[in-house]
């Protein structure tokens, strides 16, 4: 039979070094500043895309309202192309806002996990942030490009309508 040595009450306790405690508090403050600045930047981007969405919706509504009682002619195919571009612009704008909202949520949770030393939580949200960051800056699906090309086609259609009538 083996006897184990009883644990004493004088076991080593973690040292409360004021320098380490101060560094941890500085790191928490720095993470809060990063979170605040990123939240402001993402809110600015989200507001920008909402503005683009409202302009796109106004373009679609205006075009439909001025052409609702007209018969379809050859030159109207240009207008249909501009409407199609605006619909793409609206769709990609909503997708961009959705990605930015997900990014803000995941990054805030990632920083929360870092602040509270939850490694599993911060690791999971870090992967989500990395995945979202890869697709956030693609210019292939920028709603602004579709909006501008749609406006250009609309102007061509409108000038054609004025000249032919």
C-alpha positions as CSV (number, residue, x, y, z in Angstrom):
1,X,0.0,0.0,0.0
2,X,1.4,3.4,-1.0
3,X,0.8,6.5,1.1
4,X,0.6,9.8,-0.7
5,X,2.1,12.8,0.9
6,X,-0.7,15.2,1.9
7,X,-0.8,18.5,0.2
8,X,0.2,21.4,2.4
9,X,-1.7,24.7,2.6
10,X,1.5,26.5,1.7
11,X,1.3,25.5,-2.0
12,X,2.6,28.0,-4.4
13,X,0.0,30.6,-5.3
14,X,0.2,32.8,-8.4
15,X,2.2,36.0,-7.8
16,X,0.3,39.2,-8.2
17,X,2.9,41.2,-9.9
18,X,1.6,44.8,-10.5
19,X,3.6,45.1,-13.7
20,X,1.9,42.0,-15.2
21,X,-1.5,43.2,-14.1
22,X,-0.9,46.6,-15.6
23,X,0.2,45.0,-18.9
24,X,-3.0,43.0,-19.0
25,X,-5.1,46.0,-18.4
26,X,-3.3,47.9,-21.1
27,X,-3.9,45.0,-23.5
28,X,-7.6,45.0,-22.7
29,X,-7.8,48.8,-23.3
30,X,-6.0,48.4,-26.6
31,X,-8.4,45.7,-27.7
32,X,-11.4,47.9,-26.7
33,X,-9.9,50.7,-28.8
34,X,-9.5,48.4,-31.8
35,X,-13.0,47.1,-31.4
36,X,-14.4,50.7,-31.2
37,X,-12.4,51.9,-34.2
38,X,-13.4,48.9,-36.3
39,X,-17.0,49.2,-35.3
40,X,-17.0,52.9,-36.5
41,X,-15.3,52.0,-39.8
42,X,-17.7,49.1,-40.5
43,X,-20.7,51.3,-39.6
44,X,-19.4,53.9,-42.0
45,X,-19.2,51.2,-44.8
46,X,-22.6,49.8,-44.0
47,X,-24.1,53.3,-44.1
48,X,-22.4,53.9,-47.5
49,X,-23.8,50.7,-48.9
50,X,-27.3,51.6,-47.6
51,X,-26.9,54.9,-49.4
52,X,-26.0,53.1,-52.6
53,X,-29.0,50.7,-52.1
54,X,-31.3,53.7,-51.8
55,X,-30.0,55.3,-54.9
56,X,-30.3,52.0,-56.8
57,X,-33.9,51.5,-55.6
58,X,-34.7,55.1,-56.6
59,X,-33.3,54.5,-60.1
60,X,-35.4,51.3,-60.5
61,X,-38.5,53.1,-59.3
62,X,-38.0,56.1,-61.5
63,X,-37.4,54.0,-64.6
64,X,-40.5,51.9,-63.9
65,X,-42.7,54.9,-63.3
66,X,-41.7,56.7,-66.5
67,X,-42.1,53.6,-68.7
68,X,-45.1,51.8,-67.1
69,X,-47.6,53.1,-69.8
70,X,-45.3,52.8,-72.8
71,X,-45.2,50.1,-75.4
72,X,-42.0,48.2,-75.7
73,X,-39.8,49.4,-78.6
74,X,-36.4,48.4,-79.9
75,X,-34.6,51.2,-78.0
76,X,-36.2,49.9,-74.7
77,X,-33.8,46.9,-74.6
78,X,-31.1,49.3,-73.5
79,X,-33.4,50.4,-70.6
80,X,-34.0,46.7,-69.7
81,X,-30.3,46.2,-69.6
82,X,-29.9,49.1,-67.2
83,X,-32.7,47.8,-65.0
84,X,-31.0,44.4,-64.9
85,X,-27.7,46.1,-63.9
86,X,-29.5,48.0,-61.1
87,X,-31.1,44.8,-59.9
88,X,-27.7,43.2,-59.7
89,X,-26.4,46.3,-57.9
90,X,-29.2,46.0,-55.3
91,X,-28.6,42.3,-54.8
92,X,-24.8,42.7,-54.4
93,X,-25.3,45.7,-52.2
94,X,-27.5,43.6,-49.8
95,X,-24.9,40.8,-49.9
96,X,-22.2,43.3,-49.0
97,X,-24.1,44.8,-46.1
98,X,-24.8,41.2,-44.9
99,X,-21.0,40.4,-45.0
100,X,-20.1,43.6,-43.2
101,X,-22.7,42.8,-40.4
102,X,-21.3,39.3,-40.1
103,X,-17.7,40.7,-40.0
104,X,-18.6,43.1,-37.2
105,X,-20.3,40.4,-35.1
106,X,-17.5,37.9,-35.6
107,X,-14.7,40.4,-34.9
108,X,-16.4,41.7,-31.8
109,X,-16.8,38.2,-30.5
110,X,-13.2,37.4,-31.4
111,X,-11.9,40.4,-29.4
112,X,-14.3,39.4,-26.5
113,X,-12.7,36.0,-26.5
114,X,-9.2,37.5,-26.5
115,X,-10.1,39.9,-23.7
116,X,-11.4,37.1,-21.5
117,X,-8.8,34.5,-22.5
118,X,-11.3,32.2,-24.1
119,X,-9.0,30.6,-26.6
120,X,-11.6,28.3,-28.1
121,X,-14.1,31.1,-28.7
122,X,-11.4,33.5,-30.1
123,X,-10.1,30.8,-32.4
124,X,-13.5,29.9,-33.8
125,X,-14.4,33.6,-34.5
126,X,-10.9,34.3,-35.9
127,X,-11.5,31.7,-38.6
128,X,-14.8,33.3,-39.4
129,X,-13.2,36.8,-39.6
130,X,-10.4,35.5,-41.9
131,X,-13.0,33.8,-44.2
132,X,-15.1,37.0,-44.4
133,X,-12.1,39.2,-45.0
134,X,-11.1,37.2,-48.1
135,X,-14.3,38.0,-49.9
136,X,-15.0,41.5,-48.6
137,X,-12.9,43.5,-51.0
138,X,-13.8,41.8,-54.3
139,X,-14.5,44.5,-56.9
140,X,-16.1,42.0,-59.2
141,X,-19.4,42.3,-57.4
142,X,-19.3,45.9,-56.3
143,X,-22.8,47.4,-56.3
144,X,-21.3,50.8,-57.3
145,X,-20.0,49.5,-60.6
146,X,-23.3,48.1,-61.6
147,X,-25.1,51.3,-60.5
148,X,-22.8,53.5,-62.6
149,X,-23.0,51.2,-65.7
150,X,-26.8,51.1,-65.3
151,X,-26.9,54.9,-65.1
152,X,-24.8,55.1,-68.3
153,X,-27.1,52.8,-70.2
154,X,-30.1,54.7,-68.9
155,X,-28.7,57.9,-70.2
156,X,-28.0,56.3,-73.6
157,X,-31.6,55.0,-73.6
158,X,-33.0,58.4,-72.6
159,X,-31.1,60.3,-75.3
160,X,-32.2,57.7,-77.8
161,X,-35.8,58.2,-76.8
162,X,-35.5,62.0,-77.1
163,X,-33.9,61.8,-80.5
164,X,-36.4,59.3,-82.0
165,X,-39.5,61.1,-80.7
